[in-house]
Amino acid sequence: MPHVSRVWRHGILFVPVPETPARTDVSRITSLYATYCHRPAHPSILPIALFFGIISSVETSADLAERTLYTAHLEKKACISESAQCYHFEFVIDELESFPFISGQFISAVAPDANGKQQTRAYSIASAPKEGKSGNRFDLCVNRVEGGFFSNYLADLSIGATVKFHGPHGHFVLKAPVTDSIFIATGTGIAPMRAYAQWLFPESGEDRSEGKEIWCVYGTRHEPDLYYQEEFEALAARKPNFHYVSTLSRADNGWTGLRGYVQDHVATIVEERAAKLGQTLPLPAVDPATPPAELSFDIHSYICGLNNMVAGVREKLSSYGWHRKQIIFERYD
Ligand SMILES: Cc1cc2nc3c(=O)[nH]c(=O)nc-3n(C[C@H](O)[C@H](O)[C@H](O)COP(=O)(O)OP(=O)(O)OC[C@H]3O[C@@H](n4cnc5c(N)ncnc54)[C@H](O)[C@@H]3O)c2cc1C
């Protein structure tokens, strides 16, 4: 976990030495900045991005005083995988009538550790914004990390217990207008995909997918760790333009579904789609002089999970000539 200690107001970025991105990895620096500062990085931060090896995700009381902290109470909790110790949570923010956010964003949960220091961790909201009387509710999907502080703190919460948080934060949101899209996740990286799917295909109300083809490619090691599988399968059965592709990297003999890593199945989707549309891969490179406002793509990918997987998928998509603006991602570690 790149425990970015904090980004000072002057724009100085601290990241731990073992996790230090290469100094030339500008996109990683700007992504860290955007994630932790909750605003896009201005290019001027780059020359002063310093790598000091300070490992902490402690927020000072001064940092927290600047945030609006909300309190949410836990209304429902379900263990959705015993083996992975993964929990689905439903929270209610009693002090608010509605909690506006965009599907794909995260909250920063805050709690004191055993030494009384305020710890902060990001958790993707696993539901789309809810309407009406439920507008102050949101879901999380969290698995225990062995030896970790916050994941265990949440996993041990009892119904009715409260959690403080600030947010919503983040830019891992769907591009507008909606295009064909591939959602790619491993583990709890499925949380923002569930939020996207609920927003695009609400159970009641208008479908927002605009008829675009949406694939959700979800990978994990073992079958019980495919979180929300029944929901995604039900959605795929209900919506012909939603395709749920689950794959296991360490399946038992009895598993009859797909095997292997997500990038292999993403490759199949990209190649079959290109063949159907008569496109040749790799796609021709976009002229680098094209102003950002004039860039437009007929497909995007949204990748969420641990860094190794995100890097593997990005590499695969880049090899097909995909432009970096088509590849939107959120790393959990
Ligand atoms: C934007 C964003 C959204 C996130 N959303 C979610 C989410 O929806 N659900 C969720 O479960 N987590 C999510 N995470 C990860 C989460 O913030 C914490 O990192 C995770 O819960 C571990 O925190 P901890 O305090 O238990 O462990 P820590 O005390 O921080 O770490 C303990 C040890 O575990 C390792 N570690 C830290 N994180 C992970 C991890 N994710 N997997 C394996 N090892 C790890 C660390 O390197 C360290 O050695 C998200 C992270 C980010 C940046």
The ligand as an SDF file (V2000), in Angstrom:
LIG
                    3D

 53 58  0  0  0  0  0  0  0  0999 V2000
   -9.0290    4.7660   -3.7540 C   0  0  0  0  0  0  0  0  0  0  0  0
   -9.0070    3.4930   -2.9350 C   0  0  0  0  0  0  0  0  0  0  0  0
  -10.1610    2.7800   -2.7480 C   0  0  0  0  0  0  0  0  0  0  0  0
  -10.1460    1.6030   -1.9870 C   0  0  0  0  0  0  0  0  0  0  0  0
  -11.2950    0.8930   -1.8630 N   0  0  0  0  0  0  0  0  0  0  0  0
  -11.2900   -0.2790   -1.1740 C   0  0  0  0  0  0  0  0  0  0  0  0
  -12.4840   -1.0660   -1.0790 C   0  0  0  0  0  0  0  0  0  0  0  0
  -13.5430   -0.7300   -1.6270 O   0  0  0  0  0  0  0  0  0  0  0  0
  -12.4290   -2.2270   -0.3640 N   0  0  0  0  0  0  0  0  0  0  0  0
  -11.2670   -2.6530    0.2440 C   0  0  0  0  0  0  0  0  0  0  0  0
  -11.2840   -3.7150    0.8780 O   0  0  0  0  0  0  0  0  0  0  0  0
  -10.1210   -1.9120    0.1640 N   0  0  0  0  0  0  0  0  0  0  0  0
  -10.1100   -0.7390   -0.5170 C   0  0  0  0  0  0  0  0  0  0  0  0
   -8.9710    0.0060   -0.5860 N   0  0  0  0  0  0  0  0  0  0  0  0
   -7.8020   -0.4150    0.2320 C   0  0  0  0  0  0  0  0  0  0  0  0
   -7.9700    0.2080    1.6320 C   0  0  0  0  0  0  0  0  0  0  0  0
   -7.8380    1.6270    1.5580 O   0  0  0  0  0  0  0  0  0  0  0  0
   -6.9080   -0.2650    2.6290 C   0  0  0  0  0  0  0  0  0  0  0  0
   -5.6380   -0.1180    2.0610 O   0  0  0  0  0  0  0  0  0  0  0  0
   -7.1000   -1.7190    3.0220 C   0  0  0  0  0  0  0  0  0  0  0  0
   -8.3740   -1.9140    3.6360 O   0  0  0  0  0  0  0  0  0  0  0  0
   -6.0120   -2.1350    4.0300 C   0  0  0  0  0  0  0  0  0  0  0  0
   -6.0340   -1.2200    5.1030 O   0  0  0  0  0  0  0  0  0  0  0  0
   -5.6180   -1.6970    6.5620 P   0  0  0  0  0  0  0  0  0  0  0  0
   -5.6210   -0.4900    7.4320 O   0  0  0  0  0  0  0  0  0  0  0  0
   -6.4150   -2.8780    6.9860 O   0  0  0  0  0  0  0  0  0  0  0  0
   -4.1420   -2.2500    6.3410 O   0  0  0  0  0  0  0  0  0  0  0  0
   -2.8230   -1.4330    6.7010 P   0  0  0  0  0  0  0  0  0  0  0  0
   -2.6900   -1.3620    8.1900 O   0  0  0  0  0  0  0  0  0  0  0  0
   -2.8430   -0.1620    5.9330 O   0  0  0  0  0  0  0  0  0  0  0  0
   -1.7150   -2.3760    6.0440 O   0  0  0  0  0  0  0  0  0  0  0  0
   -1.3130   -3.6260    6.6120 C   0  0  0  0  0  0  0  0  0  0  0  0
   -0.4880   -4.3970    5.6060 C   0  0  0  0  0  0  0  0  0  0  0  0
   -1.3060   -4.8670    4.5250 O   0  0  0  0  0  0  0  0  0  0  0  0
   -0.7960   -4.4410    3.2560 C   0  0  0  0  0  0  0  0  0  0  0  0
   -1.9540   -3.9990    2.4620 N   0  0  0  0  0  0  0  0  0  0  0  0
   -2.5390   -2.7990    2.4880 C   0  0  0  0  0  0  0  0  0  0  0  0
   -3.5940   -2.7580    1.6750 N   0  0  0  0  0  0  0  0  0  0  0  0
   -3.7090   -3.9670    1.1130 C   0  0  0  0  0  0  0  0  0  0  0  0
   -4.6190   -4.5360    0.1990 C   0  0  0  0  0  0  0  0  0  0  0  0
   -5.6460   -3.8340   -0.3320 N   0  0  0  0  0  0  0  0  0  0  0  0
   -4.4100   -5.8400   -0.1310 N   0  0  0  0  0  0  0  0  0  0  0  0
   -3.3960   -6.5630    0.3960 C   0  0  0  0  0  0  0  0  0  0  0  0
   -2.5060   -6.0590    1.2630 N   0  0  0  0  0  0  0  0  0  0  0  0
   -2.6490   -4.7760    1.6210 C   0  0  0  0  0  0  0  0  0  0  0  0
    0.1180   -3.2710    3.5750 C   0  0  0  0  0  0  0  0  0  0  0  0
    1.1770   -3.1890    2.6200 O   0  0  0  0  0  0  0  0  0  0  0  0
    0.6330   -3.6080    4.9570 C   0  0  0  0  0  0  0  0  0  0  0  0
    1.7520   -4.4630    4.8490 O   0  0  0  0  0  0  0  0  0  0  0  0
   -8.9480    1.1700   -1.3680 C   0  0  0  0  0  0  0  0  0  0  0  0
   -7.7780    1.9120   -1.5440 C   0  0  0  0  0  0  0  0  0  0  0  0
   -7.7930    3.0390   -2.3210 C   0  0  0  0  0  0  0  0  0  0  0  0
   -6.5140    3.8220   -2.5170 C   0  0  0  0  0  0  0  0  0  0  0  0
  1  2  1  0
  2  3  1  0
  2 52  2  0
  3  4  2  0
  4  5  1  0
  4 50  1  0
  5  6  2  0
  6  7  1  0
  6 13  1  0
  7  8  2  0
  7  9  1  0
  9 10  1  0
 10 11  2  0
 10 12  1  0
 12 13  2  0
 13 14  1  0
 14 15  1  0
 14 50  1  0
 15 16  1  0
 16 17  1  0
 16 18  1  0
 18 19  1  0
 18 20  1  0
 20 21  1  0
 20 22  1  0
 22 23  1  0
 23 24  1  0
 24 25  2  0
 24 26  1  0
 24 27  1  0
 27 28  1  0
 28 29  2  0
 28 30  1  0
 28 31  1  0
 31 32  1  0
 32 33  1  0
 33 34  1  0
 33 48  1  0
 34 35  1  0
 35 36  1  0
 35 46  1  0
 36 37  1  0
 36 45  1  0
 37 38  2  0
 38 39  1  0
 39 40  1  0
 39 45  2  0
 40 41  1  0
 40 42  2  0
 42 43  1  0
 43 44  2  0
 44 45  1  0
 46 47  1  0
 46 48  1  0
 48 49  1  0
 50 51  2  0
 51 52  1  0
 52 53  1  0
M  END
$$$$
